[in-house]
Each structure stands twice: as structure tokens, then as C-alpha cells.
């Protein structure tokens, strides 16, 4: 990296120390009066305390932002999630407190809607509850602990039909392997499944259909030596062995039984996109890397910037024959890119439209918002010079509108202006409807969530 000329995206990896509350935003363009609710966005926002710097992008402290679509306009707020480690670091302002802070050990952050408000997950297995109106930290999620858990997927899956939420935990010791816990809409939890595994793999997310849970176990696994110490395994404790290939674990949701173990080519997967059933077949769409190089690319140097280059995952489909135990792994006719999103009404059913953020050139950060059809490869794009979109969110025009008809929301960094703006696109045509400038330059986020006005707790 040329230190004499910092890359254009530098602002996206810079700490934002200021917190805002209820700042009115002026929209340039037209914001539909039917668009009502709140766009939440989570990601690392602070990367240092005094002389101590985070060593990885995912090790920054989590900052939650909210953009509210109200009857009287748009409002912006942001606030740091007051986890114990964040509070400790602010009080001590010393290096040791910072270097001990490795939230999720590289697993990142996400935000989900719960009965108690918003829950911020960092991969540690313990969620933090946040007030959706004020963004104030309320406390920790009341969930029974899982013994010997050293990490958890920050992406629990909720069945919108039954209301059941499934969380996945990674364990060591006597229960080394994967533990899935299901929680029903009343808050009652049960152990859904326990799958022994001597060397658990990096498991950032997983998939679920009405009858199945699908784990994709790539060959990026924990070294056995890390289990001999009391500390939790970290990124440096994982090793990549492509010769092992990838195991597909198929679990029956009703019984918790591991029904099938299938094998395919080596994959490194951060995010699953969607999954659905069709008779004896299960289909899983995911964003697949060829190896875990992206994790090293996001390590921060002494200048506080990632090392790069930035490989983009390829949208890929697993077609599983549950009766025969066969699996076919094939790329979709979509461009390689990150932050894949679909119409949320198609969750657990087949989707025909995919949104993601793709790079202009291989190895460069993603800069183009893309709408594509996985079956045909037909695509539409939005691009603006020196602008870096984050995770897009699709909002349907109505409950009964066709798939892909609605709005695509994103928070975009304008590297030239060194400010971020809310972008609203017509999701069907990818044409810009409006943008609203924020009062600051937001660090890059990792995930986003839109909650309609009627669904806000």
C-alpha cells in the first residue's frame, strides 16, 4: 500500500467518535410516503484507544446507526453499543484493555429484531439488547448459556411461519462440535441438535428450511492445540486444508438428527443467502470464496488500513438430494460480490432476484450495486464515482407487490466528499430515487436491517 497516497476508501476505516441523535436529514429527490420504518446498520466504528489500535477490521467496537423514515421526514442517529469491553476500554483508555478486546474473535456483528427490542450479536454467544427508539443499551439477552461455547454464529435464523429462532454455537471440551438451540415465540428454548466434531470449522452462518437445518463446514478448522488452553480460539488458531473439501451437514429440524453428511469442493463461506425445499430436494444459495484470504485482507496495518486485496465471493447454489444424499455445487449466473440480499418475503422459498455489491475490478473494494437474476444472468446496476455502498436492504412496495418491486436502501460513503449518504433506489430499475446526506462519514458497516413502522417494538 502506498503510504504517500492513501486509498480513496480510507474514511471507511476511520473511527467515528461523535454520536448523533435525531438529526433531521434533507432528501434530494423523492422519498415515497409509503416508505415508513427504520433502517438499522451495525458495524465496527472505533478502531483504537490511545496508542493501541485494533488489529483487524472486525475487532472494532460495534456502532449502531438508525435512519428513520417518518411522516415529517428523515432522521439520523448513531450510538455505540455499550458492551462491557467497550465500557472498560473507555474507562481505562489503555492499550491492554484494547488488545484484550476481540469481539467474536473475528466473527463480526449483526443486528436482529427480538421481542425485547433489537439484539446485537458479536459471535461470542451472548447478545446485547438495544432500545430500538433511542439506541441505548438495555442489557444482555436472557438466554441459557451453552456449556463450553467459545463462539456462535452472529446470524441466527428465524422461521417466519412458526416464529422459532435457531442459534448455532461452536463448542470445545467434552462437547466439541456444533450445538443448535431453538427458541419458540414464547421464549422457551430447547436443544435442537448436538453434532460432535473434533475440529469445528469457521461457521459464520447457516441455512434453514421448514424441515431442515443445513451447515456448510468448509476446511477452515480449529487447530487441536488451541483446545488445550483455557482461552477461546482466535483467527490465528484456524488452519485451511483444501484437501479436506467441504462437508454439508443436513439436520432434521423435528428430531435434531444428523441425517446426511455430504461432500463437495473446498469453500469458505461467510454468508448464506437463502434456502428452500422442493419435494426431496433442498437448495441452498450462499456467497462462496475459494479460500479464507478475505480475513487476512481485512487485517489492519500500522496505518489503520486493511492490507487488501479484496476478493469477492461468488453466489453459489447447493442442490441437495435428501433421499440419495447427493449434492451438486454450481455458481449462479450472478456477478461475484458481497452483501447479497433478497426480497425478505421469499425467505425459505425460491427467489428469482438477487442484489449484491460488486467490484469494478477483481481485488478492488465493491463499488457497484447490482440487481441480477440467478437463472439468466440478466442484470441492472447503479454506480457513482468514488462511492462505496454498504450492505443493501430490499423493502417491498407492499405486502402483495411482486418480487423485486419496491426500494433498495443503502448507506454509501462518498470518498471525495468524505461524507456518507442514504441512497434510495427503485429496486426494479436500479434508478436513483433520492439521497440524503448524513452529518458525518460513517465507517463501513457489516450488516443492515429494515423494520417497517408497524413492526417496530
C-alpha positions as CSV (number, residue, x, y, z in Angstrom):
1,X,0.0,0.0,0.0
2,X,1.4,3.4,-1.0
3,X,1.6,5.3,2.3
4,X,2.2,8.6,0.4
5,X,-1.2,8.3,-1.2
6,X,-3.8,6.8,1.0
7,X,-6.6,4.9,-0.8
8,X,-9.9,6.6,-1.5
9,X,-11.7,4.4,0.9
10,X,-9.6,5.5,3.9
11,X,-12.6,7.3,5.6
12,X,-14.5,4.0,5.8
13,X,-11.9,2.5,8.1
14,X,-11.5,5.6,10.3
15,X,-13.0,5.8,13.8
16,X,-16.1,8.0,14.3
17,X,-16.1,9.3,17.9
18,X,-19.2,11.5,17.7
19,X,-22.7,10.3,18.4
20,X,-25.8,11.9,17.0
21,X,-29.4,11.8,18.0
22,X,-32.5,12.6,15.9
23,X,-30.7,14.7,13.3
24,X,-33.0,15.8,10.5
25,X,-31.8,14.9,7.0
26,X,-32.7,16.8,3.8
27,X,-33.6,14.5,0.9
28,X,-32.5,15.3,-2.6
29,X,-35.2,13.7,-4.8
30,X,-38.4,12.0,-3.8
31,X,-39.0,9.7,-0.8
32,X,-42.2,7.8,-1.2
33,X,-44.7,8.4,1.6
34,X,-45.3,4.6,1.6
35,X,-41.7,4.1,2.9
36,X,-42.1,4.1,6.6
37,X,-39.9,2.4,9.2
38,X,-36.3,2.4,10.3
39,X,-33.1,1.3,8.6
40,X,-30.6,0.0,11.2
41,X,-27.0,-0.6,10.4
42,X,-24.3,-2.3,12.5
43,X,-20.5,-2.4,12.1
44,X,-17.2,-1.6,13.8
45,X,-17.0,2.1,14.4
46,X,-13.9,2.7,16.6
47,X,-10.6,1.1,16.0
48,X,-8.3,2.4,18.8
49,X,-7.9,3.7,22.3
50,X,-4.9,6.0,22.8
51,X,-1.9,4.3,21.2
52,X,-3.5,0.9,20.9
53,X,-5.0,0.0,17.6
54,X,-7.3,-2.8,16.5
55,X,-5.5,-5.5,14.6
56,X,-8.5,-6.4,12.4
57,X,-11.4,-4.6,10.9
58,X,-13.8,-6.9,12.7
59,X,-12.2,-6.1,16.1
60,X,-13.5,-2.6,16.1
61,X,-16.2,-1.7,18.7
62,X,-19.8,-2.0,17.4
63,X,-21.7,1.1,16.5
64,X,-25.4,1.0,15.7
65,X,-27.0,3.6,13.4
66,X,-30.6,4.3,12.6
67,X,-32.2,6.2,9.8
68,X,-35.9,6.8,10.4
69,X,-38.5,7.3,7.7
70,X,-41.1,9.4,9.4
71,X,-44.2,11.3,8.3
72,X,-42.3,14.6,8.8
73,X,-39.0,13.4,7.1
74,X,-35.8,11.5,7.7
75,X,-33.9,11.4,11.0
76,X,-30.4,10.0,11.7
77,X,-29.0,8.7,15.0
78,X,-25.9,6.6,15.9
79,X,-24.7,5.2,19.2
80,X,-22.1,2.8,20.3
81,X,-23.3,-0.5,21.8
82,X,-22.3,-0.3,25.5
83,X,-20.8,-3.8,25.9
84,X,-18.7,-4.5,28.9
85,X,-15.5,-4.4,26.9
86,X,-16.4,-1.1,25.3
87,X,-17.1,0.5,28.6
88,X,-13.9,-0.9,30.1
89,X,-11.8,0.4,27.2
90,X,-13.3,3.9,27.5
91,X,-12.7,4.0,31.3
92,X,-9.2,2.7,31.1
93,X,-8.1,4.3,27.8
94,X,-5.1,1.9,28.0
95,X,-3.7,-0.4,25.4
96,X,-4.1,-3.7,27.4
97,X,-7.8,-3.2,27.7
98,X,-8.0,-2.7,23.9
99,X,-5.8,-5.7,22.9
100,X,-7.9,-8.0,25.1
101,X,-11.0,-6.9,23.2
102,X,-11.5,-9.3,20.3
103,X,-15.4,-9.4,19.9
104,X,-16.4,-12.6,18.3
105,X,-12.8,-13.3,17.6
106,X,-13.3,-12.1,14.0
107,X,-16.9,-13.3,13.6
108,X,-18.2,-9.7,13.2
109,X,-21.6,-8.2,14.2
110,X,-25.2,-8.4,13.2
111,X,-28.5,-7.0,14.4
112,X,-31.8,-8.8,14.6
113,X,-35.3,-8.0,15.9
114,X,-36.4,-9.7,19.1
115,X,-39.4,-9.4,21.4
116,X,-37.4,-7.3,23.7
117,X,-36.2,-4.9,21.1
118,X,-33.0,-5.1,19.0
119,X,-30.4,-7.7,19.7
120,X,-26.8,-7.0,18.6
121,X,-24.8,-10.2,18.2
122,X,-21.0,-10.3,18.1
123,X,-20.2,-14.1,17.7
124,X,-19.5,-14.5,21.4
125,X,-22.7,-16.4,22.1
126,X,-24.1,-13.5,24.3
127,X,-26.3,-10.9,22.7
128,X,-26.8,-7.3,23.7
129,X,-30.3,-5.8,23.8
130,X,-30.7,-2.2,22.5
131,X,-33.7,0.1,22.6
132,X,-34.9,0.5,19.0
133,X,-36.1,4.0,19.6
134,X,-33.1,5.5,21.5
135,X,-30.4,3.1,20.6
136,X,-29.5,2.9,24.3
137,X,-28.0,-0.4,25.5
138,X,-30.6,-2.0,27.8
139,X,-28.7,-5.1,28.9
140,X,-27.7,-8.6,27.8
141,X,-30.1,-11.1,26.2
142,X,-31.6,-13.6,28.7
143,X,-30.6,-16.9,27.1
144,X,-29.4,-20.0,28.9
145,X,-25.7,-20.4,28.4
146,X,-24.3,-23.3,26.3
147,X,-21.5,-25.1,28.1
148,X,-18.0,-24.9,26.6
149,X,-19.2,-22.4,23.9
150,X,-16.3,-20.5,22.5
151,X,-18.1,-18.8,19.6
152,X,-21.5,-18.6,18.0
153,X,-22.9,-17.7,14.6
154,X,-23.9,-14.0,14.6
155,X,-26.7,-14.9,12.2
156,X,-29.5,-16.8,14.0
157,X,-32.3,-17.9,11.6
158,X,-35.9,-17.3,12.5
159,X,-38.7,-19.2,10.8
160,X,-41.3,-16.5,9.9
161,X,-44.1,-19.1,9.8
162,X,-43.6,-20.6,13.2
163,X,-41.6,-17.8,14.9
164,X,-39.0,-20.3,16.0
165,X,-35.4,-18.9,16.2
166,X,-32.4,-21.2,15.9
167,X,-29.0,-20.2,17.2
168,X,-25.8,-22.1,16.4
169,X,-22.9,-22.4,18.9
170,X,-19.4,-23.8,18.5
171,X,-18.1,-25.7,21.5
172,X,-14.9,-27.3,22.7
173,X,-14.0,-29.7,25.6
174,X,-16.3,-32.7,26.1
175,X,-18.9,-31.3,23.8
176,X,-16.6,-30.2,21.0
177,X,-18.6,-29.6,17.9
178,X,-21.8,-27.7,16.9
179,X,-24.8,-27.2,19.2
180,X,-28.1,-25.8,17.8
181,X,-30.7,-24.3,20.2
182,X,-34.2,-23.5,19.1
183,X,-36.3,-20.8,20.9
184,X,-40.1,-20.6,20.2
185,X,-42.1,-17.4,20.0
186,X,-42.9,-17.6,23.7
187,X,-39.2,-17.6,24.7
188,X,-39.0,-21.3,25.6
189,X,-35.6,-22.8,24.5
190,X,-34.6,-26.4,23.7
191,X,-31.5,-28.1,22.4
192,X,-32.3,-28.9,18.8
193,X,-29.2,-30.8,17.9
194,X,-25.7,-31.6,19.0
195,X,-23.1,-32.6,16.4
196,X,-19.8,-33.9,17.7
197,X,-16.7,-32.7,15.8
198,X,-13.1,-32.9,16.9
199,X,-12.1,-29.8,14.8
200,X,-15.0,-27.4,14.4
201,X,-14.9,-25.2,11.3
202,X,-15.4,-21.5,11.0
203,X,-19.2,-21.2,10.9
204,X,-20.3,-17.6,10.4
205,X,-23.8,-18.5,9.2
206,X,-26.1,-21.4,8.3
207,X,-29.4,-22.1,6.5
208,X,-32.8,-23.4,7.4
209,X,-35.9,-24.6,5.6
210,X,-39.2,-25.7,7.0
211,X,-37.9,-29.2,7.7
212,X,-34.1,-28.9,7.6
213,X,-31.1,-27.1,9.0
214,X,-28.0,-27.1,6.7
215,X,-24.5,-26.5,8.0
216,X,-21.7,-25.9,5.4
217,X,-18.4,-27.0,7.0
218,X,-15.5,-25.7,5.0
219,X,-11.9,-26.8,5.5
220,X,-11.0,-23.8,7.7
221,X,-10.9,-25.6,11.1
222,X,-9.6,-25.0,14.6
223,X,-6.2,-26.5,15.5
224,X,-6.4,-29.1,18.2
225,X,-3.7,-27.4,20.2
226,X,-5.9,-24.3,20.7
227,X,-8.3,-26.5,22.6
228,X,-5.7,-27.4,25.2
229,X,-5.7,-23.8,26.6
230,X,-8.4,-22.1,28.5
231,X,-8.6,-19.1,26.1
232,X,-11.1,-19.0,23.3
233,X,-9.7,-19.9,19.8
234,X,-9.0,-16.9,17.7
235,X,-8.3,-16.3,14.0
236,X,-4.7,-17.4,14.3
237,X,-5.9,-20.8,15.6
238,X,-7.6,-21.7,12.4
239,X,-6.0,-23.5,9.5
240,X,-7.0,-24.0,5.9
241,X,-6.7,-27.5,4.3
242,X,-8.3,-27.6,0.9
243,X,-7.7,-31.3,0.6
244,X,-10.4,-31.9,3.1
245,X,-13.1,-30.4,0.9
246,X,-16.4,-29.2,2.3
247,X,-18.9,-31.2,4.4
248,X,-22.6,-30.5,4.1
249,X,-24.4,-31.4,7.3
250,X,-28.2,-32.0,6.9
251,X,-30.1,-31.9,10.2
252,X,-33.8,-32.8,10.7
253,X,-35.4,-29.9,12.5
254,X,-38.1,-32.0,14.1
255,X,-35.8,-34.7,15.6
256,X,-32.4,-33.0,15.7
257,X,-30.9,-36.0,13.9
258,X,-27.9,-35.5,11.6
259,X,-29.5,-37.3,8.6
260,X,-26.9,-36.8,5.9
261,X,-23.2,-35.8,5.6
262,X,-22.2,-35.0,2.0
263,X,-19.0,-33.7,0.5
264,X,-18.2,-31.0,-2.2
265,X,-15.3,-28.9,-3.3
266,X,-13.5,-26.6,-0.8
267,X,-15.5,-23.5,0.0
268,X,-15.1,-20.7,2.5
269,X,-18.5,-19.2,3.3
270,X,-19.3,-16.2,5.4
271,X,-22.9,-15.6,4.4
272,X,-25.8,-17.9,3.4
273,X,-28.3,-16.1,1.1
274,X,-31.4,-18.3,1.2
275,X,-32.6,-21.9,1.3
276,X,-35.8,-23.7,0.3
277,X,-37.3,-27.2,-0.3
278,X,-38.9,-28.9,-3.3
279,X,-40.0,-32.4,-2.5
280,X,-36.9,-34.4,-1.8
281,X,-34.6,-31.6,-2.8
282,X,-33.1,-28.8,-0.7
283,X,-31.5,-25.8,-2.3
284,X,-29.0,-23.5,-0.5
285,X,-27.7,-20.3,-2.0
286,X,-24.6,-18.8,-0.5
287,X,-21.7,-16.4,-1.2
288,X,-18.7,-18.7,-1.6
289,X,-15.0,-17.7,-1.5
290,X,-12.3,-20.1,-2.8
291,X,-10.4,-19.8,0.4
292,X,-10.3,-17.6,3.6
293,X,-7.9,-14.9,2.2
294,X,-10.6,-12.2,2.8
295,X,-9.9,-12.5,6.5
296,X,-6.3,-11.7,6.1
297,X,-7.1,-8.9,3.7
298,X,-9.1,-7.2,6.4
299,X,-6.2,-7.2,8.9
300,X,-5.2,-3.6,9.7
301,X,-1.7,-2.3,9.3
302,X,0.1,0.3,11.4
303,X,-1.6,2.9,9.3
304,X,-5.0,1.5,10.4
305,X,-5.9,0.4,6.9
306,X,-6.6,-3.1,5.6
307,X,-4.0,-4.9,3.7
308,X,-6.1,-6.0,0.7
309,X,-6.6,-7.1,-2.0
310,X,-10.4,-7.8,-1.5
311,X,-11.6,-11.0,-3.1
312,X,-15.4,-11.1,-3.8
313,X,-17.5,-14.2,-3.1
314,X,-19.3,-15.9,-5.9
315,X,-23.1,-16.6,-5.4
316,X,-23.3,-20.3,-5.5
317,X,-26.1,-22.9,-5.2
318,X,-26.0,-26.3,-3.4
319,X,-28.6,-28.7,-4.8
320,X,-29.1,-31.4,-2.2
321,X,-31.0,-34.7,-2.9
322,X,-32.1,-35.6,0.7
323,X,-33.2,-39.1,-0.4
324,X,-29.9,-40.2,-2.1
325,X,-27.5,-38.0,-0.2
326,X,-26.1,-36.3,-3.2
327,X,-25.1,-32.7,-3.6
328,X,-24.3,-30.5,-6.7
329,X,-22.4,-27.3,-6.2
330,X,-22.6,-24.8,-9.0
331,X,-22.1,-21.0,-9.4
332,X,-25.2,-18.9,-10.1
333,X,-25.4,-16.6,-13.1
334,X,-24.7,-13.6,-10.9
335,X,-21.6,-11.4,-10.6
336,X,-19.2,-12.1,-7.7
337,X,-19.9,-9.6,-4.9
338,X,-20.6,-9.2,-1.3
339,X,-23.6,-8.3,0.9
340,X,-26.2,-10.4,-1.0
341,X,-29.8,-9.5,-0.3
342,X,-33.2,-10.8,-1.5
343,X,-36.8,-9.9,-1.1
344,X,-37.5,-10.9,2.6
345,X,-40.9,-12.3,1.6
346,X,-39.1,-15.0,-0.4
347,X,-37.2,-16.3,2.7
348,X,-37.3,-20.1,2.8
349,X,-38.8,-20.2,-0.7
350,X,-37.2,-19.8,-4.2
351,X,-36.2,-16.3,-5.1
352,X,-35.6,-15.0,-8.6
353,X,-33.9,-11.7,-7.9
354,X,-30.6,-11.1,-6.1
355,X,-29.0,-7.9,-5.0
356,X,-25.3,-7.5,-4.1
357,X,-22.4,-5.1,-4.2
358,X,-19.7,-6.0,-6.8
359,X,-16.2,-4.7,-7.6
360,X,-15.3,-2.8,-10.8
361,X,-12.1,-4.8,-11.0
362,X,-11.1,-8.1,-9.2
363,X,-9.4,-7.4,-5.9
364,X,-10.8,-3.9,-5.5
365,X,-13.4,-2.9,-2.9
366,X,-17.0,-3.3,-4.0
367,X,-18.4,-0.1,-5.6
368,X,-21.4,-1.2,-7.8
369,X,-24.9,-2.1,-6.6
370,X,-26.2,-4.9,-8.8
371,X,-29.6,-6.5,-9.4
372,X,-29.4,-9.8,-11.1
373,X,-31.5,-12.9,-12.0
374,X,-29.7,-16.1,-10.9
375,X,-31.3,-18.1,-13.7
376,X,-30.5,-15.9,-16.7
377,X,-27.7,-13.6,-15.5
378,X,-29.7,-10.5,-16.6
379,X,-28.5,-7.6,-14.5
380,X,-29.0,-3.9,-13.8
381,X,-26.5,-1.7,-11.9
382,X,-26.1,1.6,-10.0
383,X,-22.6,3.2,-9.8
384,X,-21.3,6.6,-8.8
385,X,-17.6,7.7,-9.0
386,X,-15.7,7.3,-5.8
387,X,-18.7,6.0,-3.9
388,X,-18.7,2.8,-1.8
389,X,-22.0,1.2,-1.0
390,X,-22.5,-1.0,2.1
391,X,-25.0,-3.8,2.7
392,X,-28.2,-3.1,0.7
393,X,-31.6,-3.8,2.1
394,X,-34.7,-4.5,-0.1
395,X,-38.0,-3.1,1.1
396,X,-41.1,-4.4,-0.7
397,X,-43.6,-1.7,-2.0
398,X,-46.4,-3.6,-0.3
399,X,-47.3,-6.9,1.2
400,X,-48.8,-8.1,-2.1
401,X,-46.4,-6.5,-4.6
402,X,-44.4,-8.7,-7.0
403,X,-40.9,-9.9,-6.0
404,X,-38.3,-7.2,-6.6
405,X,-40.9,-4.4,-6.7
406,X,-40.0,-1.8,-4.0
407,X,-37.0,0.1,-2.8
408,X,-33.3,-0.7,-2.3
409,X,-31.8,1.2,0.6
410,X,-28.1,1.6,1.3
411,X,-25.7,3.8,3.2
412,X,-23.0,4.9,0.8
413,X,-19.6,6.5,1.5
414,X,-18.6,9.3,-0.9
415,X,-14.8,9.2,-0.7
416,X,-14.4,12.6,-2.4
417,X,-16.8,14.4,-0.1
418,X,-15.7,12.3,2.9
419,X,-19.3,12.0,3.9
420,X,-21.9,9.3,3.8
421,X,-25.4,9.4,2.4
422,X,-28.6,7.4,2.4
423,X,-29.3,6.1,-1.0
424,X,-32.8,5.1,-2.2
425,X,-33.2,3.2,-5.4
426,X,-36.1,1.9,-7.4
427,X,-35.4,-1.8,-6.8
428,X,-36.9,-2.9,-10.1
429,X,-35.0,-0.5,-12.3
430,X,-32.0,0.5,-10.1
431,X,-32.6,4.1,-10.8
432,X,-31.9,6.6,-8.1
433,X,-35.0,8.0,-6.3
434,X,-33.4,10.1,-3.6
435,X,-30.3,10.6,-1.5
436,X,-29.9,12.3,1.9
437,X,-26.5,13.4,3.2
438,X,-25.6,12.3,6.8
439,X,-23.8,14.8,9.1
440,X,-20.7,12.6,9.1
441,X,-18.6,10.0,7.4
442,X,-19.7,6.6,8.7
443,X,-17.2,3.8,9.0
444,X,-18.1,0.8,6.7
445,X,-20.9,-1.3,8.2
446,X,-21.2,-5.1,8.1
447,X,-25.0,-5.7,8.2
448,X,-28.2,-3.8,7.9
449,X,-31.9,-4.4,8.8
450,X,-35.1,-2.5,7.9
451,X,-38.0,-2.7,10.3
452,X,-41.4,-1.4,8.9
453,X,-43.2,1.1,11.1
454,X,-45.9,-1.4,12.1
455,X,-43.4,-4.0,13.2
456,X,-41.2,-1.7,15.4
457,X,-41.5,-2.8,19.1
